[in-house]
Amino acid sequence: MSSYPPASAEQAIDQPARVQLEVFIEEHRSALNGCLDGLTEEQARRSLVASQTTLLGLVKHATFVERVWFDEAITCRPRAEIGIPATPDESFILDDDDTIASVQHAHREACEASRRAVSSLDLDDLLRGNRRGPLPLRWVYFHVLRELAQHCGHADILREQLVNE
């Protein structure tokens, strides 16, 4: 079990592995949420690539990721009961009422719920609600970190395109 992680990766160098993982996950959560800061609603929704990927959609998808890995995988509740899309692709779809503020807020709430959900778990505890079968929390942390890092890279490129127009 761990307490809330230090503020930066530099402060976690000599910390246990769990603390280090949580610090890196937190940094990526924050970076992804912050990719919308200072943008207009139009910019956040603007499609710059052939896929459905937009900056607003990336943060909305990150909320889905939190709920899949730290709600569905832990509680074994179905996605419909949790209130999330059935597939990752659907999680990028923006509704008319999605705004920067509402999507950022939902993401922050999902991250906080994720922190609470794992607070009493150990890295070797098995999460039984994933289609792959039981997975240790350690694997889930690495998977989520990988996914968040990829999406932060996507967000960096999209944001660069928007602000350099």
C-alpha positions in Angstrom: 0.0 0.0 0.0 1.2 3.5 -0.7 0.5 7.0 0.2 0.0 9.7 -2.4 3.2 9.9 -4.5 5.8 12.7 -4.4 5.3 15.6 -6.7 7.9 14.7 -9.3 9.9 11.8 -10.7 13.1 13.4 -9.4 11.8 13.2 -5.9 10.9 9.5 -6.3 14.3 8.2 -7.4 15.0 6.4 -4.2 11.4 5.4 -3.5 9.9 1.9 -3.8 8.8 0.8 -7.2 5.1 1.5 -6.5 5.8 5.1 -5.6 7.9 5.5 -8.8 5.1 4.0 -11.0 2.5 6.2 -9.3 4.6 9.4 -9.8 5.1 8.7 -13.5 1.4 7.9 -14.0 0.4 11.1 -12.2 2.8 13.2 -14.3 1.2 11.7 -17.5 -2.3 12.1 -16.2 -1.6 15.8 -15.4 0.1 16.4 -18.8 -2.8 14.9 -20.7 -5.4 16.8 -18.8 -3.4 20.0 -19.2 -3.1 19.7 -23.0 -6.4 21.5 -23.3 -5.4 24.5 -21.2 -5.5 27.8 -23.1 -7.3 26.3 -26.1 -10.6 27.4 -27.5 -13.5 24.9 -27.7 -13.0 24.9 -31.5 -9.3 24.1 -31.2 -9.9 21.3 -28.7 -12.4 19.7 -31.1 -10.5 20.3 -34.3 -9.6 17.2 -36.3 -6.0 17.4 -37.6 -5.6 13.7 -38.5 -7.6 11.1 -40.5 -8.8 9.3 -37.3 -11.3 10.6 -34.8 -8.4 11.8 -32.6 -8.8 15.3 -31.3 -7.3 16.8 -28.2 -10.7 16.8 -26.5 -11.2 13.3 -27.6 -7.8 12.2 -26.2 -8.7 13.4 -22.7 -12.1 11.9 -23.0 -10.5 8.6 -24.0 -8.1 8.9 -21.0 -11.1 9.0 -18.7 -12.3 5.8 -20.3 -8.9 4.3 -19.7 -9.1 5.1 -16.0 -12.5 3.6 -15.7 -11.6 0.4 -17.6 -8.4 -0.3 -15.6 -9.3 1.0 -12.2 -13.1 0.3 -12.1 -14.0 -2.5 -14.5 -10.7 -4.4 -13.8 -11.1 -4.1 -10.0 -14.8 -4.3 -9.5 -15.7 -6.6 -12.4 -18.6 -4.4 -13.2 -19.6 -4.3 -16.9 -18.9 -1.2 -18.9 -22.6 -0.4 -19.4 -23.1 -0.3 -15.6 -20.0 1.9 -15.2 -21.4 4.2 -17.9 -18.5 4.0 -20.4 -18.5 3.0 -24.1 -18.1 -0.7 -25.0 -15.0 -0.1 -27.1 -11.9 2.2 -27.0 -12.8 3.7 -30.4 -16.2 4.8 -29.1 -14.5 6.6 -26.2 -13.0 9.2 -28.6 -16.4 10.3 -29.9 -17.4 13.7 -28.7 -21.0 14.7 -27.7 -22.4 18.1 -28.3 -22.2 18.9 -24.6 -18.6 17.9 -24.2 -16.5 21.0 -23.3 -13.0 21.5 -22.2 -14.2 22.1 -18.7 -16.5 19.1 -18.6 -14.0 16.7 -20.1 -11.2 17.9 -17.9 -13.4 17.6 -14.8 -14.6 14.1 -15.7 -10.9 13.1 -16.2 -9.8 14.5 -12.9 -12.7 12.7 -11.1 -11.9 9.4 -12.8 -8.2 9.8 -11.8 -9.2 10.4 -8.2 -11.5 7.4 -8.2 -8.6 5.4 -9.6 -6.4 6.5 -6.8 -9.0 5.5 -4.2 -9.6 2.1 -6.0 -6.0 1.0 -5.7 -5.1 2.6 -2.4 -5.6 -0.7 -0.5 -4.1 -2.9 -3.1 -0.6 -4.3 -3.5 1.3 -4.5 -6.8 0.9 -8.3 -6.8 -2.8 -8.2 -6.1 -4.8 -9.6 -9.0 -7.4 -7.6 -10.8 -10.0 -10.0 -12.1 -12.3 -7.8 -14.3 -10.3 -7.7 -17.5 -11.0 -9.8 -20.7 -7.4 -11.1 -20.6 -8.1 -12.7 -17.3 -6.6 -12.0 -13.9 -3.8 -9.4 -14.1 -1.5 -8.1 -11.3 -1.9 -4.4 -10.4 1.8 -4.1 -11.4 1.1 -5.1 -15.0 -1.9 -2.7 -15.1 0.2 0.2 -13.8 2.8 -0.5 -16.6 0.1 -0.8 -19.2 -1.7 2.4 -18.1 1.7 4.3 -18.0 2.4 3.1 -21.6 -1.0 4.2 -22.9 -0.8 7.6 -21.2 2.7 8.2 -22.5 1.6 7.4 -26.0 -1.4 9.7 -25.7 0.7 12.5 -24.2 2.9 12.2 -27.3 -0.1 12.4 -29.6 -1.4 15.4 -27.6 2.0 17.2 -27.9 1.9 16.8 -31.7 -1.7 17.9 -32.1 -1.2 20.9 -29.8 1.9 22.0 -31.7 -0.1 21.9 -34.9 -2.9 24.0 -33.4 -0.8 26.7 -31.8 1.5 27.0 -34.8 -1.3 27.6 -37.3 
